[in-house]
Amino acid sequence: MTSHKPEWSDTLTRLLALAAKLEGEGQYNIAKLARAVAEALIRQAAFKIALPSEKNKLANEIERIIVELSRLDVDEDLLAVLKRAAATMAEGRLPLINETPHPYICRTCGHIVLNVPVEKCQTCGAWPTTFKQFLPVYWLDALEPFAALERLRQTPLDVAALLEGLSEKDLSQPPEDGGWAIRNIVSHLRDAQGVLSFRLNLLLEQENPSLESKAVFEWATMEQEHPPITQEILDTYTASRQATIAKLESIPLSDWWRTGRHEEFGTVTLRQQVSYFGSHEITHLPQIEGLRNQ
Ligand SMILES: [Zn+2]
């Protein structure tokens, strides 16, 4: 871990104080610059820190940071949730929404609440609806319906273009680090599309259905579950995607706000599910590109 120089946190704190003041004065365009700089500085510093991938080592990292955070008087309830979630990860399970509720932060004073705030901020009196919600991943809110449809349509075309001219041997060649071959990535995209299609039907046919958390990631290397020829995997992915798009285009716009109870993420709308799957896919395209060029 890097040691935090005092000037670093002082500057960030003053920057964010300035942003809040500017917002209070109606100077939103200047405030947005200050908030962007603050976030960029933190992300740039974090980007330089290498952390392990093994779940038990990551859990140890969380344990260490909890000790530091408790010295900074971070909300004890939140730290307790974090501690339990780290233990769950170390056991090889994903923490579900009932174990890890969404945190909300008072935009005025920084007070932390777990679960949707219903009362005024107990520190500063701010209204509960003004708190900032933290979703598990930005994919849930990244794409509005029309952009999401466009994205769902475009990605299979982009994948097909990336696969062009490659032999089955190229497609099945795993990288030197032993990760996924292109074939596994295409399988993964097809599997994720299958989950999207299944969930869409559930959300449209039932009132607020329960949505199971799926280990889609683990299916990608189960070869017996996928056709032997990668082109066939791509074809089933594309065909299922076209059916999904046709279904989404046939429903009233208000149906995009139908809800389900997701085991891992809590209440999610159909719109959030489509945004999630549409946004998730494109993060795998650079991976295919990298394998193509190796
Ligand atoms: Zn407050």
Boltz pocket constraint, residues with backbone or C-beta under 6 A from the ligand:
constraints:
  - pocket:
      binder: B
      contacts: [[A, 106], [A, 107], [A, 108], [A, 109], [A, 110], [A, 111], [A, 121], [A, 122], [A, 123], [A, 124], [A, 125], [A, 126]]
      max_distance: 6.0
